[in-house]
Amino acid sequence: MTMEIDTPPDSGEILSPSNDIIFECRGDISPETLESTEAVFRDVLEELKEEWALETMEPFAVEVFDNSSYRDNFSGPGQWKYNFLLKSPDLTKLYINTDIFQTIPEDVRGQIKHETAHIVINQAVGDDKAYKKSLLLKEGLAVPDEGVNTRLVKKIKQGEIQGLPNPIDCDNYKKIDGDTNKEPFTQQTDYLVIFSFCDFLIKHVGHERIKKIILALNEHEDLVTAYKAVTSEDLQTVVTKWQDEISEQL
Ligand SMILES: [Zn+2]
């Protein structure tokens, strides 16, 4: 059957954001589950593209798994109880275990936003190598939600950590601690520290300069020198300002 339309749409019409994501089902996924998964991804992607001023993007794939297919394909220590999302190393594909909707419903959007942010920021920066240089920026800039400060403050008040760690140490030691069998990464102290700091940093310098700082990592030894080269400011000064802001909430 040939369908005809009277008036063709204007060229340059903004296409639905779904064109940026190719969804594939793995295992037993109900139409409702697929629909709600797609809805969250689309919502989050729209927000991220605006935040990072990414007008057009290379499409990426989302493989939507049921619990048993996900566990069959991806196993880790103790099966990573709270691991429901993974990304491919080249940042073109995400894998989601839809069990997340039942297990940690309050965290679904945050986790999806974090993983999708990796793809968006990488494309907005346009340089894979630079994007992966600073662990602090790579992980921290992918802020999952606005509740990170509140959760961090709660952890400090409950005595789960003593004082505020310096986020720069994340790059110095090249690691982020946390136990995915105990709690989701969006609740883990080390992640909360870098999310909270990077959220502060984004507000402090803005998205455009953040991209410049990431690109400057190609020519500088580390984040501290790259940051100084772009902003003429010491990164430690920003750390202190952020520590003061968090301390006021304690
Ligand atoms: Zn991540």
Residues whose N, C-alpha, C, O or C-beta is under 5 A from the ligand:
A	BS01	ZN	E139
